[in-house]
């Protein structure tokens, strides 16, 4: 009986979570696409280079990042080697 309850609970949780991951990032499903993808490495390097003490926070919630350097182990080496 306990096994049946665990399996039923797991199944319900799985079904509930499936609705959260429907493949749309906007939540509305209206086909609205965010701005074109931003290269992650370029974005990070630009943010680290911006050392102005009065800079504004960058809104990243609506950005879609592309990870063009995901297989490049040296992608950020130039930030740390002097």
C-alpha positions in Angstrom: 0.0 0.0 0.0 2.8 2.4 0.9 4.5 1.7 -2.5 1.3 2.4 -4.3 0.9 5.7 -2.5 4.5 6.7 -3.3 4.1 5.8 -7.0 0.8 7.7 -7.1 2.4 10.7 -5.5 5.4 10.6 -7.8 3.1 10.4 -10.8 1.1 13.4 -9.6 4.2 15.5 -9.0 5.5 14.5 -12.5 2.3 15.6 -14.1 2.2 18.8 -12.2 5.8 19.7 -13.2 5.2 18.8 -16.8 2.8 21.7 -17.1 5.7 24.0 -16.0 8.0 23.0 -18.8 5.9 23.4 -21.9 8.8 24.9 -23.9 7.6 28.5 -23.9 9.7 31.0 -22.0 7.1 33.8 -22.1 4.4 31.8 -20.2 1.7 33.0 -22.6 2.4 30.8 -25.6 1.6 33.7 -27.9 4.7 33.2 -30.0 6.4 36.3 -28.5 10.1 35.9 -28.8 12.6 37.8 -26.7 15.3 40.0 -28.4 17.9 38.1 -30.4 20.2 35.9 -28.4 23.1 37.6 -26.6 26.5 35.9 -26.6 27.1 35.0 -23.0 30.9 35.4 -23.1 30.7 38.9 -24.7 28.0 39.9 -22.2 30.1 38.8 -19.2 33.3 40.4 -20.4 31.5 43.7 -21.1 30.0 43.7 -17.6 33.3 42.9 -15.9 35.0 45.7 -18.0 32.4 48.2 -16.8 33.9 49.4 -13.5 31.9 52.6 -13.2 30.8 53.0 -9.6 27.5 54.6 -10.7 26.5 52.1 -13.3 22.9 50.8 -13.4 22.0 47.2 -12.9 21.5 45.3 -16.1 18.1 43.7 -16.6 18.6 40.1 -17.7 15.2 38.6 -17.2 14.1 39.1 -20.8 17.5 38.2 -22.5 18.1 35.0 -24.2 21.7 34.0 -23.9 23.6 31.9 -26.4 26.5 29.9 -25.2 28.9 29.9 -28.2 32.0 29.2 -26.1 30.6 26.3 -24.1 33.4 24.0 -25.3 36.1 26.6 -25.1 38.0 26.1 -21.8 40.0 29.3 -22.4 36.9 31.6 -23.1 37.5 33.7 -20.0 41.3 33.4 -19.6 41.9 37.0 -20.9 39.9 38.3 -17.9 42.3 36.8 -15.3 45.7 36.7 -17.0 47.6 39.9 -16.8 
